[in-house]
Each structure stands twice: as C-alpha cells, then as structure tokens.
Amino acid sequence: MHKSEVYTVLFDFDGTIADTLPAIFTAIRHTFYTFLQEEYSDQQIMELFGPPEAGIITGKGRRSADLSLEALKLTDYFQIVIAGDEVTNHKPHPEGILHAMQQLRACPEHTLYVGDSQADVTAARAAGICAVGVNWFPASQSNGIFDPSPDVLFTEPAMMMEWLLKRWNIGSN
C-alpha cells in the first residue's frame, strides 16, 4: 500500500454491523398484531424493507441510526453515517453509497460495501464498487443466499478482516 492510497469500507447496519433483525421482527410482528390483528412471518416483514421507517420500515432514519450507534457504543468508529431518510432513492439504488463515497472522496477501485442482503449487493454493483456479502448473524436478510452473488462472502468478521488485509496488502511491509 502506498501512503497516498486511501481505502474505504462502507457498511450496511441492520444484520451487518449489528444483530438487530430479531428485535425488528419482534417489534413489527407485535405492532401489526396489536393494531391490525394480522400475523406476519419474518419473510413477510423482510419484504417490507426498503423505505425509511416513516415510509414503512427499516432503512434506518437519522434518529434511529443515531440511537442505535450510541446504544452499541459505535459512534466513534464511523466518519459519516447516511441514514435512510436522507436519500431519495433507497437500496438497491446506489444513492446512499454514492453520497458516502462523495463525502469521503473515495475512489471506486479502493472502496467496498459490506451488507447482508441482495439489495446491498445490487447497490454496490450499481455504484461500481466491490460487493461484500456477509452472513455472520443467526438472522440475516439473505440467509447466506445472494442473488446476485456478492464478489466475496464471509460468515465470520475475522475472515473478512484477514481478506481485507491481504487484498489491500496492509501490514505486510
């Protein structure tokens, strides 16, 4: 790695950074049953994912993203956070990724996007960057089955870290 090269790793949040999907499923299932007397499976709930919470569910809004990062003590680990309510076009559209790349002045050949869903892979591809699929929590949006396939798939965070270090030749000098 040359000192002038900057490498950027962008992350999805729910199901990638944090194991939040079980809590989301439980909260939505309870809400739908309480107010609509309807029961929803995890799969039916996932089919509603996409727009920010104000539109339906997930695609964390700014308030929810900030609360989640603070609760998990992760705020200091991210230079920027693009919330679902801060983009017009939601995944699989690449708007959020492109916005983050622009703010960070990231070049596509040194940027990758890490996520647990097909929408994450599709958005990364549309942004022209490496798509990293993950399935390291018991509940994930893809359950490890991606269509389209990511450029690389990991089931353990340590495996991804090792791959990143080798990919970008970090620490081998």
C-alpha positions as CSV (number, residue, x, y, z in Angstrom):
1,M,0.0,0.0,0.0
2,H,1.3,3.4,-0.9
3,K,0.9,6.1,1.7
4,S,-1.3,8.2,-0.7
5,E,-3.8,5.4,-1.2
6,V,-6.9,5.6,0.8
7,Y,-9.2,2.6,1.3
8,T,-12.8,2.9,2.1
9,V,-15.1,0.3,3.7
10,L,-18.8,1.2,3.7
11,F,-21.3,-0.8,5.8
12,D,-25.0,-1.6,5.9
13,F,-26.2,-1.5,9.5
14,D,-29.0,-3.9,10.4
15,G,-27.8,-7.5,10.0
16,T,-24.3,-6.4,9.1
17,I,-22.9,-4.2,11.9
18,A,-25.5,-5.2,14.5
19,D,-27.6,-8.2,15.1
20,T,-30.8,-6.1,15.1
21,L,-33.1,-8.2,12.8
22,P,-34.6,-10.4,15.6
23,A,-35.6,-7.2,17.5
24,I,-37.0,-5.6,14.4
25,F,-39.0,-8.8,13.6
26,T,-40.4,-8.9,17.1
27,A,-41.4,-5.2,17.2
28,I,-43.0,-5.2,13.8
29,R,-44.8,-8.5,14.4
30,H,-46.2,-7.2,17.8
31,T,-47.2,-3.8,16.2
32,F,-49.0,-5.5,13.2
33,Y,-50.8,-7.9,15.5
34,T,-51.8,-5.2,18.1
35,F,-53.1,-2.7,15.5
36,L,-54.1,-4.8,12.6
37,Q,-54.8,-8.2,14.2
38,E,-52.5,-9.7,11.5
39,E,-49.6,-12.1,11.9
40,Y,-46.5,-11.7,9.8
41,S,-43.6,-14.1,9.2
42,D,-40.0,-12.9,9.2
43,Q,-40.1,-13.3,5.4
44,Q,-43.2,-11.2,5.0
45,I,-41.6,-8.5,7.2
46,M,-38.4,-8.5,5.1
47,E,-40.5,-8.0,2.0
48,L,-41.5,-4.6,3.5
49,F,-37.9,-3.5,4.0
50,G,-36.5,-0.7,1.9
51,P,-38.0,2.7,2.5
52,P,-37.1,4.6,5.7
53,E,-39.2,4.0,8.8
54,A,-41.5,6.9,8.1
55,G,-42.4,5.2,4.8
56,I,-42.9,1.7,6.2
57,I,-39.9,0.1,8.0
58,T,-36.1,-0.2,8.1
59,G,-33.7,1.8,6.1
60,K,-33.0,3.4,9.5
61,G,-33.9,7.1,9.8
62,R,-31.4,9.5,11.3
63,R,-32.9,9.4,14.8
64,S,-33.0,5.6,14.8
65,A,-29.4,5.3,13.4
66,D,-28.0,7.7,15.9
67,L,-29.7,5.9,18.8
68,S,-28.6,2.5,17.6
69,L,-24.9,3.6,17.2
70,E,-25.0,5.3,20.6
71,A,-26.5,2.3,22.4
72,L,-23.9,0.0,20.8
73,K,-21.1,2.5,21.6
74,L,-20.1,2.6,17.9
75,T,-20.5,6.3,17.1
76,D,-16.7,7.0,17.1
77,Y,-16.0,4.2,14.6
78,F,-17.7,5.9,11.6
79,Q,-16.6,9.1,9.9
80,I,-20.0,9.5,8.3
81,V,-23.4,7.9,8.5
82,I,-26.0,8.1,5.7
83,A,-29.5,7.4,7.1
84,G,-32.4,6.0,5.1
85,D,-34.4,9.2,5.5
86,E,-31.5,11.3,4.0
87,V,-31.7,9.7,0.5
88,T,-34.4,9.9,-2.1
89,N,-33.7,6.5,-3.7
90,H,-33.3,3.6,-1.3
91,K,-31.4,0.4,-1.9
92,P,-31.0,-1.3,-4.2
93,H,-30.4,2.1,-5.8
94,P,-26.8,3.2,-5.1
95,E,-27.6,6.8,-4.0
96,G,-26.6,6.3,-0.3
97,I,-23.4,4.6,-1.3
98,L,-22.5,7.3,-3.9
99,H,-23.3,10.0,-1.4
100,A,-21.0,8.4,1.2
101,M,-18.2,8.0,-1.4
102,Q,-18.6,11.6,-2.4
103,Q,-18.3,12.9,1.2
104,L,-15.3,10.7,1.8
105,R,-13.7,11.4,-1.6
106,A,-13.5,7.7,-2.1
107,C,-12.4,6.2,-5.4
108,P,-14.4,3.1,-6.6
109,E,-11.4,0.9,-7.1
110,H,-10.5,1.3,-3.4
111,T,-14.0,1.1,-2.0
112,L,-16.2,-1.8,-1.0
113,Y,-19.7,-2.1,0.5
114,V,-20.5,-4.7,3.1
115,G,-24.0,-5.9,3.6
116,D,-26.3,-8.9,4.3
117,S,-28.9,-8.5,1.6
118,Q,-29.4,-8.8,-2.1
119,A,-30.3,-5.1,-2.2
120,D,-26.8,-4.4,-0.6
121,V,-25.0,-6.3,-3.4
122,T,-27.1,-4.7,-6.1
123,A,-26.5,-1.2,-4.8
124,A,-22.7,-1.9,-4.5
125,R,-22.6,-3.1,-8.1
126,A,-24.6,-0.1,-9.3
127,A,-22.1,2.1,-7.6
128,G,-19.3,0.4,-9.4
129,I,-17.6,-1.0,-6.2
130,C,-16.8,-4.4,-4.7
131,A,-19.8,-6.1,-3.1
132,V,-19.1,-8.0,0.1
133,G,-21.8,-10.2,1.3
134,V,-22.0,-11.3,5.0
135,N,-24.0,-13.9,6.8
136,W,-22.5,-13.9,10.3
137,F,-25.6,-13.4,12.5
138,P,-28.2,-16.1,13.0
139,A,-30.8,-13.9,11.3
140,S,-29.9,-12.1,8.0
141,Q,-31.9,-10.8,5.1
142,S,-30.3,-13.2,2.7
143,N,-29.8,-16.2,4.9
144,G,-26.5,-16.6,3.1
145,I,-28.1,-16.9,-0.3
146,F,-27.5,-13.9,-2.5
147,D,-28.9,-13.2,-6.0
148,P,-26.9,-11.6,-7.4
149,S,-23.9,-13.1,-5.8
150,P,-21.5,-10.8,-4.0
151,D,-17.9,-10.6,-5.1
152,V,-17.0,-12.3,-1.8
153,L,-19.0,-13.8,1.1
154,F,-18.0,-14.1,4.7
155,T,-19.5,-15.9,7.6
156,E,-17.1,-14.6,10.3
157,P,-15.9,-11.0,10.8
158,A,-12.3,-12.2,11.3
159,M,-12.4,-13.9,7.9
160,M,-13.3,-10.5,6.3
161,M,-10.6,-8.7,8.2
162,E,-8.0,-11.2,7.0
163,W,-9.2,-10.8,3.4
164,L,-9.1,-7.0,3.6
165,L,-5.5,-7.0,4.9
166,K,-4.4,-9.3,2.1
167,R,-6.5,-7.5,-0.6
168,W,-5.0,-4.2,0.2
169,N,-1.6,-5.5,1.2
170,I,-1.8,-3.9,4.7
171,G,0.7,-4.8,7.4
172,S,2.9,-6.9,5.2
173,N,5.7,-4.4,4.8
